Amino acid sequence: MKKIPYKIYLTEEQIPTKWYNLRADMKEKPAPMLNPQTGKPASLNDLYPVFCEELAKQELDDNTAYIDIPEEIREFYKIYRPSPLIRAYNLEKALDTPAKIYYKFEGNNTSGSHKLNSAVAQAYYAKKQGLKGVTTETGAGQWGTALSEACAYYNLDVIVYMVKCSYEQKPFRRAIIETFDGKVYPSPSNTTNAGRKILEKKPNTTGSLGCAISEAVEKAVTTEGYRYVLGSVLNQVLLHQSVIGLESKKAMEMIDEYPDIIIGCAGGGSNLGGLIAPFMKDKLTGAANPRIIAVEPASCPSLTRGKFAYDFCDTGKITPLAKMYTLGSEFLPSANHAGGLRYHGMSPVLSKLYHDGYMEAVSVEQTKVFEAAVLFAKHETILPAPESAHAIRTAIDEAIKLKESGEEKTILFGLTGTGYFDMIAYDSYLNKTMTDYIPTDEDLKKGFDLLPNINM
Ligand SMILES: *Cc1c(COP(=O)(O)O)cnc(C)c1O
């Protein structure tokens, strides 16, 4: 039998021509977003002041299974896609496992992550609508980088609210955003009411994603010709990220493989939602039954310990309400948390699938995550982002279980990006100052107590 190569590449022509919208095959749809003022499902007219028109339509479209990828976007995709599917022969050998391990590597572009897949689409639609610019937030910095790259290409202005602790810890991320002409503010800032309010209450706060979202939304709706864009959580983002899964499935078909276990890290759920999309379709339609595992940090455990409830997507409580697994919009992971994936909620699509039993979720502690990252780097020669290393951790754990049971199963996991801007975190792991913190039930209760009271 011919040995499967290390890297399975598609051709440029094989880049998908349509995104796949998983919601179309869900018999029970995710609960609708609600307008916070009226408590009624958000309509297109509610969304237009905030989002670009085409993106608002994609957000609310639960029924169109395949949506054309405009040729201009495919042309941009061709600059850095298709991304490789890689057989982790060396990791398999190191683990002495009978499992076959594949990973889809999305870190091969300047943003260093899968986020560019959606940034390109969002910038394109904003430009097509004739807008002047977009605003957004960024946590670890990958989304801000991806968006500024995409906006530079389409000649669109971009204002990025960067969570203050990242702004201070990752000056080089900020410099990349500025290289692409993005304007960056540390959040909370004094450029918005939401930011000023938080600074008044907590002058020493290091910021949060929820707060940065509030600022970015406010800036967008109060600036002529601007809209707000978001790099995760939303249905439209999962839609764009389906290129990851569609390419993975096609590449696996070329080598006669199909994954028994699919693993992805989950912050807001966009890479996982994209990776699993075509495989979840098989599961929903009964064509196949792979196990699907979401991996989250033990310090920010929205799926494994959160509540499935309507909540705000931001701290300022100005965004529509989404029904999702959430820790409460004011939840902040403890300060020692280094590994990204710090959002309080989760994609409503994934939340619904998890609630209905189509997916599993596990949480892992950060020292274990970095242990996996270092092992992976040595054997596969890619320095993974801490976020991605959550998926690596669980892939390794599953591969070790398969060694014990002697089963030759196939694992596919998403390697979402590279970790060059996370060396402070790597350093603290290597010099053993990194600690783990798992919130107590008491800690979590504070977040749950502030959930809006909506029974739907
Ligand atoms: C943003 C990011 C994530 C988490 O976001 P999701 O929307 O959950 O995919 C994971 N990995 C990397 C490298 C990221 O930049």
The ligand as a MOL file (V3000), in Angstrom:
LIG
                    3D

  0  0  0     0  0            999 V3000
M  V30 BEGIN CTAB
M  V30 COUNTS 15 15 0 0 0
M  V30 BEGIN ATOM
M  V30 1 C -9.2260 33.2250 18.0120 0
M  V30 2 C -8.5040 31.9740 18.0260 0
M  V30 3 C -9.0850 30.7980 18.5390 0
M  V30 4 C -10.4440 30.7540 19.1700 0
M  V30 5 O -11.5080 31.2620 18.4650 0
M  V30 6 P -12.6930 30.3690 17.9450 0
M  V30 7 O -13.6800 31.3270 17.4270 0
M  V30 8 O -13.2090 29.5600 19.0930 0
M  V30 9 O -12.1410 29.5140 16.8780 0
M  V30 10 C -8.3620 29.6390 18.4680 0
M  V30 11 N -7.1170 29.6000 17.9750 0
M  V30 12 C -6.5200 30.7000 17.4930 0
M  V30 13 C -5.1230 30.5940 16.9630 0
M  V30 14 C -7.1950 31.9140 17.4960 0
M  V30 15 O -6.5920 33.0110 17.0180 0
M  V30 END ATOM
M  V30 BEGIN BOND
M  V30 1 1 1 2
M  V30 2 1 2 3
M  V30 3 2 2 14
M  V30 4 1 3 4
M  V30 5 2 3 10
M  V30 6 1 4 5
M  V30 7 1 5 6
M  V30 8 2 6 7
M  V30 9 1 6 8
M  V30 10 1 6 9
M  V30 11 1 10 11
M  V30 12 2 11 12
M  V30 13 1 12 13
M  V30 14 1 12 14
M  V30 15 1 14 15
M  V30 END BOND
M  V30 END CTAB
M  END
